[in-house]
Structure formats: C-alpha cells, structure tokens
Amino acid sequence: MKNNDQDTDRTQKILQGLEKAYQKLVEFKLYKKSPLIVAKNGVIVEIQPEKILPTTTYKKNRASKC
C-alpha cells in the first residue's frame, strides 16, 4: 500500500504543478494581450485573454481507458 500512497501523492503534486503552469500562462497572455491558441474538437481556436479563466482544476475523464 505504501507505493500506492506515494503514487497518489506524486500524482497530486504533478497536477498542482500543471494547474500552476496554466495559471502562469493565463497571466502571461493577459500581460502580453495575446490570444491563447488551442485545439477544440479538432479545430484550432483563438481565445482572447480576457475570456480565459485564470484558474482551472483537473477533472479525470472516466470515459477514457488506457
């Protein structure tokens, strides 16, 4: 069980790091007044920095199976 607890802790730290990186990206895009370019349903989309949410949380997609 100890390995599982370590994996869970490591996963939580990775997710927190990704959320922090996203927050910094949004702050940078607002500072530079440049759009965020993303792929949404296979289509490339520009999102204006004023419309980007400053924070996000990871939600595991239960439908996907590895």
Secondary structure in CASP SS format (residue, H / E / C, confidence):
PFRMAT SS
TARGET T0000
AUTHOR 0000-0000-0000
METHOD secondary structure of the structure
MODEL  1
M C 1.00
K H 1.00
N H 1.00
N H 1.00
D H 1.00
Q H 1.00
D H 1.00
T H 1.00
D H 1.00
R H 1.00
T H 1.00
Q H 1.00
K H 1.00
I H 1.00
L H 1.00
Q H 1.00
G H 1.00
L H 1.00
E H 1.00
K H 1.00
A H 1.00
Y H 1.00
Q H 1.00
K H 1.00
L H 1.00
V H 1.00
E H 1.00
F H 1.00
K H 1.00
L H 1.00
Y H 1.00
K H 1.00
K C 1.00
S C 1.00
P C 1.00
L E 1.00
I E 1.00
V E 1.00
A E 1.00
K E 1.00
N C 1.00
G C 1.00
V E 1.00
I E 1.00
V E 1.00
E E 1.00
I E 1.00
Q C 1.00
P H 1.00
E H 1.00
K H 1.00
I C 1.00
L C 1.00
P C 1.00
T C 1.00
T C 1.00
T C 1.00
Y C 1.00
K C 1.00
K C 1.00
N C 1.00
R C 1.00
A C 1.00
S C 1.00
K C 1.00
C C 1.00
END
